[in-house]
């Protein structure tokens, strides 16, 4: 596994979900397992917040 993304985004634990802008800026992160519903909800919140 290439560790450079882990170092770049300072990932300390796995699994970690990062939410990024189109330019690669981290807007949020979740450490731990997310269900599909949790992931969909978080993405929807991010998209609505950007509108």
Backbone bond lengths (Angstrom), bond angles and torsions (degrees), N, CA, C in turn:
res aa  C-N    CA-C-N  psi(-1)  N-CA   C-N-CA  omega(-1)  CA-C   N-CA-C  phi
1 X - - - 1.455 - - 1.532 108.54 -
2 X 1.323 115.85 135.80 1.456 122.10 176.42 1.529 108.66 -77.89
3 X 1.312 117.25 118.22 1.464 121.74 -175.41 1.517 113.31 -82.15
4 X 1.346 119.35 -8.81 1.460 119.48 -174.29 1.525 114.37 -60.04
5 X 1.349 121.46 -40.70 1.473 118.17 176.11 1.527 112.22 -64.64
6 X 1.330 116.72 -34.13 1.463 119.93 178.18 1.521 110.44 -63.98
7 X 1.300 116.74 -40.28 1.460 121.09 178.46 1.521 111.22 -72.78
8 X 1.325 116.54 -42.70 1.462 121.39 -179.04 1.522 111.27 -57.92
9 X 1.334 116.59 -44.88 1.466 121.10 -177.30 1.519 113.26 -97.24
10 X 1.335 116.35 8.49 1.468 122.70 175.66 1.532 112.39 55.10
11 X 1.323 116.15 43.22 1.464 121.45 178.04 1.523 108.05 -72.12
12 X 1.325 116.34 123.78 1.453 122.44 -178.20 1.527 111.99 -101.92
13 X 1.323 116.56 -32.01 1.459 121.39 -175.97 1.519 109.25 -134.56
14 X 1.314 114.77 157.98 1.462 119.55 177.12 1.521 108.13 -127.67
15 X 1.320 117.26 141.66 1.461 125.90 1.67 1.529 112.07 -80.36
16 X 1.308 114.98 149.44 1.461 122.80 173.90 1.520 107.51 -131.25
17 X 1.327 116.05 130.65 1.458 121.65 176.72 1.519 107.78 -106.88
18 X 1.319 115.70 125.17 1.458 121.58 178.09 1.517 109.60 -107.18
19 X 1.308 116.27 140.34 1.457 122.48 175.19 1.520 106.74 -110.83
20 X 1.328 115.27 119.22 1.455 121.81 -173.05 1.523 111.73 -117.15
21 X 1.330 115.24 151.40 1.455 120.43 170.23 1.530 107.93 -79.97
22 X 1.313 116.41 174.73 1.467 121.14 178.25 1.528 111.75 -62.70
23 X 1.333 116.37 -22.06 1.468 119.94 -179.99 1.530 112.59 -95.44
24 X 1.336 117.16 2.92 1.458 120.84 176.39 1.512 115.41 92.53
25 X 1.324 117.30 6.05 1.465 120.62 177.96 1.528 109.25 -76.51
26 X 1.332 117.18 130.92 1.461 121.64 178.54 1.525 108.40 -75.63
27 X 1.325 116.38 123.11 1.465 120.53 178.20 1.511 112.44 -102.38
28 X 1.335 116.96 -18.99 1.460 121.09 -178.70 1.519 107.78 -169.38
29 X 1.313 115.38 161.41 1.456 119.49 174.21 1.519 109.38 -150.79
30 X 1.313 115.30 154.03 1.465 122.11 176.84 1.518 107.04 -131.78
31 X 1.316 115.87 125.95 1.457 120.72 175.20 1.516 107.88 -99.06
32 X 1.310 115.92 128.30 1.459 121.09 -178.98 1.516 111.01 113.53
33 X 1.296 114.14 175.05 1.461 120.96 -176.78 1.520 110.20 -74.12
34 X 1.332 115.90 135.63 1.460 122.20 173.58 1.524 108.30 -115.91
35 X 1.316 115.77 138.94 1.454 119.08 173.66 1.519 108.72 -76.79
36 X 1.306 116.55 166.25 1.472 120.20 176.94 1.523 110.26 -59.18
37 X 1.328 116.84 -42.37 1.469 120.21 179.96 1.533 111.49 -63.06
38 X 1.334 116.88 -40.76 1.464 120.05 178.33 1.521 110.82 -64.09
39 X 1.318 116.33 -42.97 1.461 120.78 179.90 1.523 110.80 -64.31
40 X 1.326 116.68 -46.72 1.472 119.99 178.84 1.528 111.16 -60.35
41 X 1.327 117.01 -42.21 1.461 121.56 -179.83 1.521 110.83 -63.10
42 X 1.327 117.48 -44.49 1.459 121.69 -179.16 1.527 110.27 -64.51
43 X 1.326 117.30 -42.09 1.459 120.67 178.15 1.522 110.76 -63.44
44 X 1.336 116.25 -43.60 1.470 119.95 179.08 1.528 110.21 -61.66
45 X 1.328 118.20 -42.08 1.464 121.41 178.19 1.532 110.64 -60.32
46 X 1.321 115.64 -42.20 1.468 120.13 -179.84 1.520 111.13 -64.86
47 X 1.323 116.54 -43.88 1.461 120.56 -179.46 1.522 111.74 -66.09
48 X 1.309 117.12 -40.71 1.467 120.17 179.15 1.523 110.83 -70.10
49 X 1.312 116.93 -33.76 1.460 121.06 178.21 1.522 112.25 -68.46
50 X 1.337 115.70 -26.52 1.466 119.98 -178.66 1.510 112.10 -84.79
51 X 1.321 116.91 -12.12 1.468 120.59 -176.72 1.508 112.03 -79.17
